[in-house]
Amino acid sequence: MRRPVPKTLAVVDLGSNAVRLQIASAQPDGNLEVRAEDRAAVRLGAQVFRTGRLSGESISGCAQALVRGEPRARGGDERGARGVES
């Protein structure tokens, strides 16, 4: 009989100040094993109250954080936890 393969799960939290990424393996017994975490301070909401809009700089920082995390979410990079400030 073949052993069940853990399923990879990724969660992205786009907050007003930071983008957070967490990648975990869902084990056959139901437990989650966190494989990687990342955080980027992009300050998406920095100008919203003043202008009613997201700044291009904060949108760019958010996009860069998502691009940086994408290979890890696909399982190509499992170097462990890492924090990044933008």
C-alpha positions in Angstrom: 0.0 0.0 0.0 1.3 3.5 -0.9 1.9 6.0 1.9 -0.2 9.2 1.7 1.7 12.2 0.4 1.4 15.4 2.5 -0.5 18.2 0.8 1.2 21.6 0.6 -1.0 24.6 1.7 -0.2 28.3 1.4 -1.9 31.2 3.1 -1.4 34.9 2.1 -2.5 37.7 4.4 -2.7 41.1 2.6 -2.9 43.6 5.5 -2.8 47.3 5.6 0.8 47.3 6.8 2.3 44.0 5.8 2.0 41.0 3.5 2.4 37.6 5.3 2.9 34.2 3.7 2.8 30.9 5.5 3.4 27.5 3.8 2.6 24.3 5.6 2.3 20.6 4.9 -1.0 18.9 5.8 0.0 15.6 7.2 -2.2 12.5 6.7 -3.0 12.5 10.5 -4.4 16.0 10.2 -1.5 17.9 11.7 0.0 20.9 10.0 3.8 21.3 9.7 4.9 24.9 9.0 7.7 24.8 6.4 8.2 28.5 5.7 7.0 31.9 6.7 7.7 35.4 5.2 6.6 38.9 6.1 7.1 42.1 4.1 6.2 45.5 5.5 4.6 47.1 2.4 2.3 49.7 4.1 -0.5 49.2 1.7 -2.8 51.5 3.7 -0.3 54.3 4.4 -2.1 56.9 2.2 -5.6 55.5 2.0 -7.1 57.7 4.7 -5.5 60.8 3.1 -6.0 60.1 -0.6 -8.6 57.3 -0.7 -6.2 55.3 -2.9 -3.3 52.8 -2.5 0.0 54.2 -3.6 1.9 52.8 -6.6 4.9 52.2 -4.4 3.0 50.1 -1.8 1.2 48.1 -4.6 4.6 47.4 -6.2 6.0 46.3 -2.8 3.1 44.0 -2.3 3.5 42.5 -5.8 7.2 41.9 -5.2 6.5 40.2 -1.9 4.0 37.9 -3.6 6.4 37.1 -6.5 9.2 36.4 -3.9 7.0 33.9 -2.1 5.5 32.1 -5.1 8.4 29.5 -5.6 8.1 28.6 -1.9 4.4 28.1 -2.2 5.0 25.7 -5.1 7.5 23.7 -3.0 10.6 24.8 -4.9 12.2 26.5 -2.0 12.0 25.2 1.5 14.9 27.0 3.2 12.8 27.8 6.3 11.6 30.9 8.0 12.8 34.3 6.8 11.7 37.8 7.5 12.0 40.7 5.1 11.4 44.4 5.6 10.6 46.6 2.6 
